[in-house]
Amino acid sequence: MPVAAVATTLVLWASAFVAIRHLGHDFSAGPLSLGRTLIGAIVLGALALSRGLPRPTRREWVSLVTIGVLWFGVYNVALNEGEQRVDAGTAAMLIQVSPVLIALLAAVFLSERFTVYLGLGLALAFSGVAVIGLTTSPDADGGRDLLGVALCLVSAVVYSISLILQKPLVARLSALHVTWLACTIGAVACLPFAPALLREAGEAPTSSLLWVLYLGVFPTAIAFTTYAFALQHMTASSLGVTTYLVPPITIVLGLIFLDEVPPAMAYVGGALALVGVAVARRKPRPRAQQEPTPA
């Protein structure tokens, strides 16, 4: 069921923000990205190959390579580096600029309907994200770390582009095969970080290595696959909007596991974003057919 797939994805992705923030003490952005995608590619490969080899067309390979480099490569590196500078909850909320971009791109490239409710909801949600961006956690010098904000927004942009490219792929190929191929390509793109990964893994405590394993298996292998499955049954814009539910989960997990919370005004932005979700999910009422006037 798409609802179960979406719920699984949201919870696992929320936990990823917390895990990435926690691992920032032991792993730098690039090595962590390589470790996560390598584990994900191995797990996905074991499952995907048992179902046969996919046969993408040349055009589909172009999309797969682009998704792999952007979503599994650039997205992870930018987000990992961004979370070195802003807390997990703030990072999760900043990523939520992506549904705005997804809805716009889907209307242009996928011919999806852009309703008044969707436009209004996205405007409200975007306003919420803007509030969050203006109230980011202070850095060591007492100012706002705008580089951390910018890196999270880069992640949002490449995620949006990748989702639009993925929609036609999952219409013909299985969600598992698409995720496996893209994740493997992302791991290959991150291979230059291999020496640093070996060095940092050798110095990291066992608990951090287990967190990297968790990132690779659950938020990567499982969550990306369930998200691709949901994309087979939902429009890209509708699916993108559901990720506005990730920040509240991330904030709770961040408080429990990291003992950190976003700045107070960020909650106002988060609430505004959730209102946007509710509005964007509304469906226009069908027009009632007029009864013929008796002669």
N, C-alpha and C positions, 0 to 999 in steps of 0.2 A: 504494500500500500504506500502511495506517495506521502501520506501524512506521517506514517511511521519512519519513512526514510528521511523526511525533512527534520523530524524531531531528533532522530539519532545524529544527524549531521550537526544541528545547532548545538547540542550539548557537547559533542566531541570537539567542535571548533572552538567553543567557549573555553574548554579546558586547555586547548592548545595555547591560547593567549597567556594563560597562567603559567603553563610549563615553559614557554619560551622566555618569559620574564624571569622565572626561577633559574633557568639554565644560563642566563646572561653572565653569571659569575664564573662559569667554567668553560663556556664555549662562545667564540666570536660568531658573527653572523654567517659568514660563508661556510665554515666547517659544520655548523649546526644544520644548515640547509642541506649539505651533502649527506650528513649522517641520516637525517630524516628521510630524504628521498631514496637513498640506497636501501634502507630497511623497507620502506614502502614498496619499492620496485620488486624486491625479492619476494615479499609476501604476496603481492598482487600477481607476480609472474607464476608462482606455484599454483595459484587458483586459475589464472587465465589460460595457461597452457594445457590444463586438464580439460578445457572446453574447446580445444582446437586452436589453430592459428587464425587470426583475423586477416582479412585481405583488403586493406584500405586502397582506394584509388590514388593516383598521383596527387590529385587536388586535396584529398583527405589527408595525405601525408604532410602536405604543406601546413594544413590547419593543425595537425597533431604536433608537428615540430614547433610551431608558433606557440601553441598552448603549453607545451613542455618547457620551453625556454622562458616564457613569460610567467605562467601561473606557478609552475613548480620550481623555477629558477629565480627570476627577478623578484617575484612576489615574496618568496620566503626570505631571500637575502635582505630586501628592503624592510620587511616587517621585523625580522630578527634584530636588525640594526636600530630600527625605530623604537623597539621595546627596550633597548639599552638606555633610552632617553626619556620615555614616557611610561606611565604605569599601564598595566594590562587592561584595565577597564577603559581608560582613555583611548588606547590603541584600538580596542574593539569598536568603540563608538566612532572613531575617525574612519575606519574602514567602511562604515555604513553610508558613506557618500556614494558607494558603488551602485546601489539600486537606482539612483537617479540616472547615472550613466547607462546602466543596463536598459532601463526603460526607453531612454532616448535612442540608443543603438538598436534595440529590438524593433522600435517603430520604423527606423530607417532601413535596416538590413533584413529583418525577418518579417516585416509587414504585420507586426502585432498591433492590436488596437490600443491606442493611447486615449483612455477615457478622461473625462473631466475629473472624476474622483481620483484616478491615478495621478494626474497632474497636480491636483491640490494636495494629495497625500505626500507626494514626493517633495513638493515645495515646503511643506511643514517639516518633513523629516530632514531635508537639507538645512533648513534654518536651525534645527536642533543640533546638527553636526557643526554648523558654524559657531554656535554658542560654545560647544565643547572645545573647538579649536582655539577659541579666544580665552579659555580658562584652563589651559594645560598646566600640568604640575610644574612648579619652578625648578630650574636647574641649580647646579652648585653655586652659581653666581647670583641666584635670586631672581633671574629672569626666566622667560618662557623659552623652552627648547624648541624653536621653530623648525630646526632640522629634523627632529623626531617626528613632528607633525607632518612635515613634507614627505618623509619616507613612508609614513603610513598612508598618505594620500597617493603616493606612487603605487603602493600595493593595491589600493582600491581601483586605480585606473587599469592596471594590467589584469586584475581579476575580472573586471567588467568586460574588457575586450575578449578575454579567454572564454567567458561564459557564452558570449554571442557566437564565437567560433565553434564551441562545443555542441550547440543546439542541433545543427544539421548532422553532425557526426553520430550522435546517439539516436538519431532517427533511423539509421541504417546499421550501425555497429552496436554491439552490446556495451552497456555502461562499464562493465568490468574490463573489457578489452581497451576501450578508449582511455580509461583511467590508468591502466597498466602501461600502455605505450607512452602516454604523456608524462607519467611519473618517471619512467625509465629515461626518457629524453631529458627531463629536468635533472636527473642524477648525473647524466653524462655532461650536461652543461656546467654542473658544479664540480666536476672532477679536478679542476685546478686547485681546489681547496683541500685535496686529499692529504698532502704533507702536514698542513696545519691541523686537520682533523685527527690524524694519527698522534701528533704531539699533544694536543689538548685532551684527547681521550685517555692517553697514558697518564696524564696528570690529574684527571677528574676522579672524584670519588665514585664508588659503585652506585650510589643512589642517583647521581646525575646520569650515569650511563643507562640506568633503568628508565629514567625519564625520557632520554633520547629514543630508547626502544619503544616506549609508550607513544611518543609523537609519531614514529614511523608506522606503527601498526594501527593505532586507533584514529587520531585526527587525519592521518594521511591515507593509508590503505583503505580503511573502512569508510571514513566520512566522505572522502572525495568520490568513492564509488556510489554510496547511497545518494549523494547529491546529484551525480550524473543520472542515476536511476530516476530520481524525482524529476529531473529535467526532461526525461522522455515523456512524462505525463502532465507537465505543466508548461505554461508559457515562461519564457526567460524573465520577463518583467515581474510576473507574479511570484516566481521562485526567488528572485533577487530581493524582493520586499521582505520575505520571511526572515532574512538574516538580521533584520532590525531587532530580533529577539535575542541575538547573541550577547549584546552588551550587558543587559541585566543579569544574565547567568554568569558572565565573566566577572562582574563586580562582586557578586556573592562569593564566587570561588576565590577571587583575589583577596577578599577579606579573610576568608577561612585559612587559605594556604600561604598567603604572602603578607598578611596583616597590613595591606595597603588599600586605599580607596582613592578614586578620582577626586579632584577639587569639588567643593560644594556646588558651584554653579554648573558643573558638568552634569549633575543629576537633572537640572532643569532642561538642559539640552537633550538628555536621554529620554526624559518624559515627553518632550515635544516630538522626538523622533518616533516614539511608540504611538503617539496620537496619529502621526502621519501614516504609520502602518495600518491602523484601523480604518482610516479614511481611504487609503489606496486600495484596500481589499474589498471595498464596497462595490457592488455591481449596479450599473444603471438599471432603473426600473423599465421593463418593457412597456412600450406605449400601448395603451388599450385601444383595441380596434373600435372605431365608431360604428354604432348601429345605423343601418340605413333608415333614412327618414321615410315614413309611410306616405304614399301618394294621396 
